[in-house]
Amino acid sequence: MNENAASAHAPLISEAREAATRAYSPYSRFPVGAALLTDTGEIVRGCNVENISYGLTNCAERSALFSAISQGKAPRSFKAMAIYAPNVELISPCGACRQVLLELMAPDCVVICQGSDPRATRHWTLEQLLPGAFNSF
């Protein structure tokens, strides 16, 4: 992605960083934050919330999407999402989140991922994150 596009997403990455500070991750000590850009320019944050039974944990990406939808935002209208995790060089969505992103975000949206090394920041499309995905749309 070019430098202009990357700088355009800087506020979204900043919001994801802030969201990571609110993560509840006492078991993994792996906080993750997400910031979702709506079609109206609003930003909805999400963070991972763990449970001692790991299967009941909710990832930051899904927390942001579910929160936005519960606030009345229309599915498939979201424009971009930034994901941030301070304890790794680079983060990317898990498989479950990739499927949910595909279902609930606009098909042309971008997903920006950043870890502790901002130079390693990656920008992906949904097709790049989940090629050949099962999709009924």
C-alpha positions as CSV (number, residue, x, y, z in Angstrom):
1,M,0.0,0.0,0.0
2,N,1.3,3.4,-0.8
3,E,2.5,5.9,1.8
4,N,-0.6,8.2,1.4
5,A,-3.0,5.3,2.0
6,A,-0.9,4.2,5.0
7,S,-1.0,7.7,6.6
8,A,-4.8,7.8,5.9
9,H,-5.2,4.8,8.2
10,A,-2.9,6.1,11.0
11,P,-5.9,7.3,13.1
12,L,-7.5,3.9,12.8
13,I,-4.3,2.2,13.9
14,S,-4.2,4.7,16.8
15,E,-7.7,3.7,17.9
16,A,-6.8,0.0,17.7
17,R,-3.8,0.7,19.9
18,E,-6.1,2.3,22.5
19,A,-8.5,-0.6,22.3
20,A,-5.7,-3.0,23.1
21,T,-5.2,-1.3,26.4
22,R,-8.7,-2.4,27.4
23,A,-8.2,-6.1,26.5
24,Y,-9.0,-8.7,29.2
25,S,-6.2,-11.2,28.7
26,P,-5.1,-12.6,32.1
27,Y,-4.4,-16.1,30.7
28,S,-2.5,-15.4,27.5
29,R,-1.2,-12.0,28.4
30,F,-1.8,-11.3,24.7
31,P,-3.8,-8.1,24.4
32,V,-5.3,-7.2,21.0
33,G,-7.3,-4.2,19.9
34,A,-9.4,-3.5,16.8
35,A,-10.8,-0.4,15.3
36,L,-13.6,-0.6,12.7
37,L,-14.3,2.2,10.3
38,T,-18.0,2.5,9.4
39,D,-19.4,3.9,6.2
40,T,-20.3,7.1,8.1
41,G,-16.8,7.7,9.3
42,E,-17.4,6.5,12.9
43,I,-14.9,4.2,14.6
44,V,-16.0,1.3,16.7
45,R,-13.4,-0.3,19.0
46,G,-13.1,-3.9,20.1
47,C,-10.7,-5.8,22.3
48,N,-10.1,-9.5,23.0
49,V,-11.9,-10.8,26.1
50,E,-10.6,-14.0,27.4
51,N,-12.2,-16.7,29.4
52,I,-10.5,-19.5,31.4
53,S,-12.2,-21.8,29.0
54,Y,-10.3,-20.6,25.9
55,G,-13.0,-21.6,23.5
56,L,-15.3,-19.0,25.0
57,T,-12.8,-16.2,24.4
58,N,-13.8,-13.4,21.9
59,C,-11.2,-11.9,19.6
60,A,-10.9,-8.1,19.2
61,E,-12.0,-8.2,15.6
62,R,-15.3,-10.0,16.3
63,S,-15.8,-7.8,19.4
64,A,-15.6,-4.6,17.2
65,L,-17.9,-6.0,14.5
66,F,-20.5,-7.4,17.0
67,S,-20.5,-4.1,18.9
68,A,-21.0,-2.1,15.7
69,I,-23.9,-4.3,14.6
70,S,-25.5,-4.2,18.1
71,Q,-25.3,-0.3,17.8
72,G,-27.4,-0.5,14.6
73,K,-24.6,-0.3,12.0
74,A,-25.5,-2.2,8.8
75,P,-23.5,-5.4,8.1
76,R,-21.3,-5.3,5.0
77,S,-21.1,-1.5,5.2
78,F,-17.8,-1.3,7.1
79,K,-14.9,0.2,5.2
80,A,-11.7,-0.8,7.0
81,M,-10.4,-2.4,10.2
82,A,-7.1,-1.9,12.0
83,I,-5.8,-4.6,14.4
84,Y,-3.0,-4.1,16.9
85,A,-1.2,-6.4,19.2
86,P,1.8,-5.0,21.2
87,N,3.4,-8.4,22.1
88,V,4.2,-9.6,18.6
89,E,6.0,-8.2,15.6
90,L,2.9,-8.6,13.4
91,I,-0.6,-9.8,14.0
92,S,-3.2,-11.2,11.6
93,P,-6.8,-12.3,12.2
94,C,-7.4,-15.9,13.2
95,G,-9.4,-18.2,10.9
96,A,-12.7,-17.7,12.7
97,C,-12.3,-13.9,12.5
98,R,-11.4,-14.1,8.8
99,Q,-14.7,-15.9,8.1
100,V,-16.6,-13.3,10.2
101,L,-14.8,-10.4,8.5
102,L,-15.8,-11.8,5.2
103,E,-19.4,-12.1,6.2
104,L,-19.8,-8.7,7.9
105,M,-17.5,-6.3,6.1
106,A,-17.8,-4.7,2.7
107,P,-16.0,-6.9,0.1
108,D,-13.6,-4.2,-0.9
109,C,-12.5,-3.2,2.6
110,V,-9.0,-3.2,3.8
111,V,-7.6,-4.8,7.0
112,I,-4.5,-3.1,8.5
113,C,-2.5,-5.2,10.9
114,Q,0.3,-3.9,13.2
115,G,2.3,-5.4,16.0
116,S,5.2,-4.0,18.0
117,D,7.2,-3.2,14.9
118,P,5.3,-0.5,12.8
119,R,7.6,-1.2,9.9
120,A,6.0,-4.7,9.6
121,T,2.5,-3.2,9.2
122,R,0.5,-5.1,6.6
123,H,-2.6,-4.2,4.6
124,W,-4.8,-7.0,3.3
125,T,-8.0,-7.3,1.4
126,L,-10.5,-9.9,2.5
127,E,-9.7,-11.9,-0.6
128,Q,-6.1,-12.0,0.4
129,L,-6.9,-13.0,4.0
130,L,-9.3,-15.8,3.0
131,P,-8.8,-16.8,-0.6
132,G,-11.4,-19.2,-2.0
133,A,-13.7,-18.6,1.0
134,F,-17.1,-20.0,1.4
135,N,-19.4,-17.1,0.6
136,S,-23.0,-16.9,-0.3
137,F,-23.0,-13.2,-1.3
